[in-house]
Amino acid sequence: MMRAQQRYGTDKDAVILHCPCPMRIAGNPFHLHWDEAVQRCLSDDALRGRYAAIPGLTIVTYNNRPQEALLETCMRHLGYGGLVVLGRDVRTWSWRCKISLVHDYLRSGACTTPYILCLDGDDVLVIDDPTVLIDRFLATNSEVVFCGTRGNQPPSPECWDFENGVAEYADPVHRHLNAGCYLGRTPYVAARLAEILAAMDAGEPWCYDGGKVDDQLAWRHLHRRLYPEIKVDAACRLFLRFDEDR
């Protein structure tokens, strides 16, 4: 059993934990497990200040509030000074922002690394050595890999059926795409973001859920069309939906 598995009680040895909002609210008993995980991470002396840089990788998150989000605190604990925080000047947040902000950042040329890691800000922890992420990504033989989940969100019969039918996604708990965490080759990610943004602007239905743009639905449809270029980390070697591993 790997160190992170022992420390957090997980079945997988993922480097990054993800725990979406409904599982973290005070009314959900699971929030106590997440709160404990946060405390364990931020008090982990084995990680403290060890990762000032991760060669070849840019880490991006989103936050339109003045106060520091959880991921920012986590990366500061690791000693990582290169976190790119997008969206401080965004007044009204929507799921489109997770596409447009990264698209604009990459288009600016500010990202000079061959790989990019995009993580939600409020519900993600890096709990183990992040320098292994690129090697684990390369082992997936894909252009971009996403966190997995068990849910069909937003609902899409086509995406659900496709994800259930991919032979290499053996674990039903982690075979469905979650857009809260992904790592990919920078040029490929830039091209797919441009494709999604153009589709959103054109009102393409595969980017909309209930009349509103949805980044996760858009990525799920691209996954269905472009697999194996786009994959889900169903083996949880990079990412783990923490609440779905308990």
C-alpha positions as CSV (number, residue, x, y, z in Angstrom):
1,M,0.0,0.0,0.0
2,M,1.3,3.4,-1.0
3,R,1.8,6.2,1.6
4,A,-1.1,8.3,0.4
5,Q,-3.4,5.3,0.6
6,Q,-2.4,4.7,4.2
7,R,-2.7,8.3,5.1
8,Y,-6.2,8.9,3.5
9,G,-7.7,5.4,3.7
10,T,-8.2,5.1,-0.1
11,D,-8.1,2.0,-2.3
12,K,-6.3,3.8,-5.1
13,D,-2.9,5.5,-5.1
14,A,-4.0,8.7,-7.0
15,V,-2.0,11.9,-6.5
16,I,-5.0,14.2,-6.6
17,L,-8.3,14.0,-4.6
18,H,-11.5,15.6,-5.8
19,C,-14.6,16.1,-3.7
20,P,-17.5,18.1,-5.3
21,C,-19.6,20.5,-3.4
22,P,-22.6,18.3,-2.5
23,M,-20.4,16.0,-0.6
24,R,-18.7,18.9,1.3
25,I,-21.7,20.7,2.7
26,A,-22.4,20.6,6.4
27,G,-25.6,18.6,6.0
28,N,-23.8,15.7,4.3
29,P,-22.1,13.3,6.8
30,F,-19.3,12.8,4.3
31,H,-18.1,16.3,4.8
32,L,-16.3,15.1,8.0
33,H,-14.2,12.7,6.0
34,W,-13.3,15.5,3.6
35,D,-12.5,17.9,6.4
36,E,-10.2,15.3,7.9
37,A,-8.5,14.8,4.5
38,V,-7.9,18.6,4.2
39,Q,-6.3,18.7,7.7
40,R,-4.1,15.7,6.9
41,C,-2.9,17.2,3.7
42,L,-2.2,20.7,5.1
43,S,-0.3,19.2,8.1
44,D,1.8,16.7,6.0
45,D,5.4,17.6,6.7
46,A,6.6,15.1,4.1
47,L,5.1,17.4,1.4
48,R,5.7,20.8,3.0
49,G,7.8,23.0,0.8
50,R,9.2,20.2,-1.4
51,Y,7.8,21.1,-4.8
52,A,8.8,24.6,-5.9
53,A,8.5,23.6,-9.5
54,I,7.3,20.6,-11.6
55,P,9.3,20.4,-14.8
56,G,7.2,20.5,-18.0
57,L,3.9,21.1,-16.3
58,T,1.8,24.2,-15.7
59,I,-1.0,24.0,-13.1
60,V,-4.0,26.1,-13.6
61,T,-7.1,26.8,-11.4
62,Y,-10.0,29.2,-11.3
63,N,-11.1,31.6,-8.6
64,N,-13.1,34.8,-8.9
65,R,-13.1,35.6,-5.2
66,P,-10.5,37.7,-3.4
67,Q,-9.8,35.0,-0.8
68,E,-7.5,32.0,-1.4
69,A,-9.2,28.8,-2.5
70,L,-8.4,25.4,-1.1
71,L,-6.1,24.4,-4.0
72,E,-4.1,27.6,-3.6
73,T,-3.6,26.9,0.1
74,C,-2.6,23.3,-0.8
75,M,-0.1,24.3,-3.4
76,R,1.4,26.9,-1.1
77,H,1.9,24.1,1.5
78,L,3.8,22.1,-1.2
79,G,6.0,25.1,-1.9
80,Y,4.7,25.4,-5.4
81,G,4.9,29.1,-6.6
82,G,3.8,28.7,-10.2
83,L,0.1,28.1,-9.8
84,V,-1.8,30.1,-12.4
85,V,-5.1,31.4,-10.9
86,L,-7.5,32.5,-13.6
87,G,-10.7,34.5,-13.1
88,R,-10.0,37.0,-10.4
89,D,-11.6,39.7,-12.6
90,V,-14.8,37.7,-13.4
91,R,-17.9,39.1,-11.8
92,T,-20.5,36.6,-12.8
93,W,-19.3,33.0,-12.9
94,S,-20.6,30.3,-15.3
95,W,-19.4,27.0,-16.5
96,R,-18.3,28.7,-19.7
97,C,-15.6,30.4,-17.7
98,K,-13.7,27.1,-17.2
99,I,-13.4,26.9,-21.0
100,S,-12.9,30.6,-21.9
101,L,-10.4,31.4,-19.2
102,V,-8.1,28.6,-20.0
103,H,-8.6,29.1,-23.7
104,D,-7.6,32.8,-23.5
105,Y,-4.6,32.0,-21.2
106,L,-3.3,29.4,-23.7
107,R,-3.9,31.7,-26.6
108,S,-1.9,34.5,-25.0
109,G,1.2,32.3,-25.1
110,A,1.9,32.7,-21.4
111,C,1.9,28.9,-21.0
112,T,5.3,27.6,-22.2
113,T,5.2,24.0,-20.9
114,P,4.3,21.0,-23.0
115,Y,1.7,19.8,-20.4
116,I,-1.1,21.5,-18.6
117,L,-3.0,20.4,-15.5
118,C,-6.4,22.1,-14.8
119,L,-7.9,21.7,-11.4
120,D,-11.0,23.1,-9.6
121,G,-10.1,25.4,-6.8
122,D,-12.5,24.7,-4.0
123,D,-12.6,20.9,-3.9
124,V,-9.2,19.5,-4.9
125,L,-6.1,18.4,-2.9
126,V,-2.7,17.3,-4.2
127,I,-1.9,14.7,-1.6
128,D,1.3,13.1,-3.0
129,D,4.3,13.7,-5.2
130,P,3.1,15.7,-8.2
131,T,6.2,15.1,-10.2
132,V,5.0,11.7,-11.1
133,L,1.9,13.0,-12.9
134,I,3.4,13.4,-16.3
135,D,4.8,9.8,-16.4
136,R,1.4,8.5,-15.2
137,F,-0.3,10.6,-17.9
138,L,2.0,9.3,-20.6
139,A,1.1,5.8,-19.6
140,T,-2.5,6.4,-20.5
141,N,-1.5,6.8,-24.2
142,S,-3.9,9.7,-24.6
143,E,-3.8,13.4,-25.4
144,V,-5.8,14.5,-22.3
145,V,-7.1,12.5,-19.4
146,F,-9.9,13.4,-17.0
147,C,-10.9,12.5,-13.4
148,G,-13.5,9.7,-13.2
149,T,-16.8,9.5,-11.4
150,R,-19.8,7.1,-11.2
151,G,-22.4,9.7,-12.1
152,N,-24.2,10.6,-15.3
153,Q,-23.8,14.4,-14.9
154,P,-25.2,16.3,-16.7
155,P,-27.5,13.5,-17.9
156,S,-26.6,12.2,-21.4
157,P,-27.7,8.8,-22.6
158,E,-25.2,8.8,-25.4
159,C,-22.2,9.7,-23.2
160,W,-23.4,7.3,-20.5
161,D,-23.7,4.4,-22.9
162,F,-20.3,5.2,-24.5
163,E,-18.5,5.4,-21.2
164,N,-20.0,2.1,-20.0
165,G,-18.8,0.5,-23.2
166,V,-15.1,1.4,-23.1
167,A,-13.4,-1.9,-22.3
168,E,-10.4,-0.4,-20.5
169,Y,-12.7,1.4,-18.1
170,A,-13.2,-1.7,-15.9
171,D,-14.3,0.1,-12.7
172,P,-17.9,1.3,-12.9
173,V,-17.3,3.7,-10.0
174,H,-14.7,5.7,-11.9
175,R,-15.5,5.3,-15.7
176,H,-17.6,8.5,-16.3
177,L,-15.9,11.8,-17.1
178,N,-15.6,14.5,-14.5
179,A,-14.2,17.8,-15.7
180,G,-13.0,19.0,-12.2
181,C,-9.5,17.7,-13.0
182,Y,-7.7,17.0,-16.2
183,L,-4.1,16.8,-17.5
184,G,-3.1,17.0,-21.2
185,R,-0.7,18.0,-23.9
186,T,-0.9,21.8,-24.0
187,P,-1.5,22.2,-27.8
188,Y,-4.2,19.5,-27.8
189,V,-6.0,21.0,-24.9
190,A,-5.9,24.5,-26.5
191,A,-7.4,23.1,-29.7
192,R,-10.2,21.3,-27.9
193,L,-11.0,24.4,-25.8
194,A,-11.3,26.4,-29.0
195,E,-13.6,23.8,-30.4
196,I,-15.8,23.9,-27.4
197,L,-15.9,27.7,-27.2
198,A,-16.9,27.9,-30.9
199,A,-19.6,25.4,-30.3
200,M,-20.9,27.3,-27.3
201,D,-21.0,30.5,-29.3
202,A,-22.9,28.7,-32.1
203,G,-25.4,27.3,-29.6
204,E,-24.5,23.7,-30.3
205,P,-26.8,21.5,-28.1
206,W,-23.9,19.2,-27.0
207,C,-22.5,22.1,-24.9
208,Y,-25.8,22.9,-23.2
209,D,-27.8,21.4,-20.4
210,G,-31.2,22.9,-19.6
211,G,-30.4,25.9,-21.8
212,K,-27.2,26.7,-20.0
213,V,-23.6,26.0,-21.1
214,D,-22.0,23.1,-19.3
215,D,-18.3,22.5,-19.7
216,Q,-18.5,18.9,-18.3
217,L,-21.2,17.9,-20.8
218,A,-19.1,19.4,-23.7
219,W,-16.0,17.4,-22.6
220,R,-18.1,14.3,-22.3
221,H,-19.3,14.6,-25.9
222,L,-15.8,15.2,-27.1
223,H,-14.6,12.2,-25.2
224,R,-17.3,10.1,-26.9
225,R,-16.2,11.4,-30.3
226,L,-12.5,11.5,-29.9
227,Y,-11.6,8.5,-27.6
228,P,-8.8,7.3,-27.3
229,E,-7.3,10.8,-27.7
230,I,-9.5,11.8,-24.7
231,K,-9.7,9.3,-21.8
232,V,-11.0,9.0,-18.3
233,D,-8.6,8.0,-15.6
234,A,-10.7,5.0,-14.6
235,A,-7.7,3.3,-12.9
236,C,-7.3,6.4,-10.7
237,R,-3.6,6.7,-11.1
238,L,-3.7,10.5,-11.3
239,F,-7.2,11.6,-10.0
240,L,-9.6,10.2,-7.5
241,R,-13.2,11.2,-6.6
242,F,-12.6,10.9,-2.9
243,D,-16.2,10.3,-1.9
244,E,-16.6,7.5,-4.4
245,D,-13.7,5.6,-3.1
246,R,-15.0,5.1,0.5
